[in-house]
Amino acid sequence: MASRDPFSEPFGTLFSENFTIAVGDGDDYSYGGSVEPLRDLVLSPATHALHYGSTCFEGLKAHRQPDGGVAIFRLDDHVARFRQSIAKLYLGVPDAELIRQMVIDAVASNVADCPDAPGSLYIRPTLIGTEPNIGAAATPSKSTLLYILNSPVGDYFAGGIRPLTLLIESSTPRTTPQFGMVKSGANYVMALGVTLDAKRDHVADQVLFATDGDITETGASNFFLVDDKTLITRNLDESFLHGVTRASLLTLANELGYAIEERSISVEELLAWSESGEVFLSGTAAVVAPVGSLIADGHKVQVGDGQPGPNTLKLREALTSIHAGTSDDTHGWMLPV
Ligand SMILES: *Cc1c(COP(=O)(O)O)cnc(C)c1O
């Protein structure tokens, strides 16, 4: 890695020196079994992914452990979701074992780059369709590239946790209905327009998508309501991304004695909840991000006292202490590398 400090660089702008890469032909992938120095890719200007969006990715993390090693959080769950995204793009689906090994090899070769908590080594498995064919708009790409990029990251909340401002968007959807569960590039550019407008016109940090009043998630994070007794989040369906952080928080909250409700949440309920309850977002990058205010129909509404609430911080701590290896990993979520 460059000698730059992940704690003073923006998230995702530093890259480790090594990566793993495999070439795919349909469901067959050839991986040399060794890491390579990170290099630029040579692609035909006609590459399928560049024209027709045949690209998807995953995002997970390795965390520094008290014994000095590193451990990867819920690798198998991320591999499973990656394979699901790949299948939705009609690209050749690599064996789970191959993806797993390529992630482990990449992380093992970049272990020295993993910062101490609250930093981590962010892992970005990526798959692109490489068929050089601009006539293939209605045909999947048979040839692909699969690679695992590593990025040392600092604290997402450098300078302390800052409660976010979310603009509630009830008309423009985040993505197309059939792609809600896919971590594919097009979803994120689709959400850009409303997000840029929300930042410019309302100084919002992110957009909360609530198409026809049904709250799902933001552009890249799942959504929760919590108070002293209950944790509420949207029930799973194909409309949104099924976060591994979301699933982990539900498990931990249940163990901490919260009642769990997975169901639809309306904008009216959110606004009423905000008078005394807490609101937060979850995802691999930010882990748990408190929401301090909402913008609904042009009006700003404060959530509670506008500060991170005690239940939000308690759930965050329950998860980050497992990441850091300072509390017991009773679920077998951490894989030492
Ligand atoms: C990645 C992502 C999430 C969070 O998923 P995690 O597995 O918790 O990182 C939520 N929503 C969207 C749209 C995402 O892309």
PDBQT file of the ligand as one rigid body, heavy atoms in Angstrom, charges set to zero:
ROOT
HETATM    1  C1  LIG A 401     -24.529  -2.968   0.265  1.00  0.00    +0.000 C 
HETATM    2  C2  LIG A 401     -25.856  -2.325   0.463  1.00  0.00    +0.000 A 
HETATM    3  C3  LIG A 401     -26.513  -2.324   1.708  1.00  0.00    +0.000 A 
HETATM    4  C4  LIG A 401     -25.881  -2.818   2.977  1.00  0.00    +0.000 C 
HETATM    5  O1  LIG A 401     -25.551  -4.167   2.943  1.00  0.00    +0.000 OA
HETATM    6  P1  LIG A 401     -24.478  -4.758   3.972  1.00  0.00    +0.000 P 
HETATM    7  O2  LIG A 401     -24.393  -6.187   3.626  1.00  0.00    +0.000 OA
HETATM    8  O3  LIG A 401     -25.000  -4.515   5.325  1.00  0.00    +0.000 OA
HETATM    9  O4  LIG A 401     -23.206  -4.017   3.712  1.00  0.00    +0.000 OA
HETATM   10  C5  LIG A 401     -27.793  -1.786   1.780  1.00  0.00    +0.000 A 
HETATM   11  N1  LIG A 401     -28.385  -1.261   0.693  1.00  0.00    +0.000 NA
HETATM   12  C6  LIG A 401     -27.785  -1.232  -0.520  1.00  0.00    +0.000 A 
HETATM   13  C7  LIG A 401     -28.519  -0.664  -1.680  1.00  0.00    +0.000 C 
HETATM   14  C8  LIG A 401     -26.492  -1.744  -0.666  1.00  0.00    +0.000 A 
HETATM   15  O5  LIG A 401     -25.889  -1.675  -1.848  1.00  0.00    +0.000 OA
ENDROOT
TORSDOF 0
